[in-house]
Amino acid sequence: MSKFNVLQHELVPEHHLISKEEEDKVLKELEITRDLLPKISRSDPAIKALEEIHGPLESGRIIKIIRKSPTTGYSVYYRVIADEVFK
């Protein structure tokens, strides 16, 4: 029996780990610091699936999320991996 990959489900938006260079570019373009980005929990199923692809991901890495939108076509969001989202 094969393991289910949540990233392949039609209702889950695309999640991509971006390179360290692209992280700097995104932060500069958005004119914000890493700590101002919304958080995504290390225990999120999408992060666990990305870890199966890329290996262990450290806290502070930025994930690019691409959602299909009926009004704009596609919307891009960024989240930073955090050990604890709710404190």
Phi, psi and omega in degrees: 000130182275154180279140181284130177258109183300331182291344180267359179283140185295338180269353180265125179293162179295135176239130181227135171278126180263156181291162179299323179294319180291328176302312180299319180296316180296314181298320179292317181296320180277350181055048178222171174257162183305321183289349178270350178287149174298152183264155170228132186289143175301334181272001177298136181303326179293322178292319178299321178293320177295325178293330176292331180276311188258354186088183183303134179252130181277155176300144179100346177288150184257136178250135176261127180243127180246116181252141173284135181232132180292338182263324183249356183091289178221143175237137181251133179231156177234141177226150177251137181288131180228144176293317178234123179271319181252123178243000000 
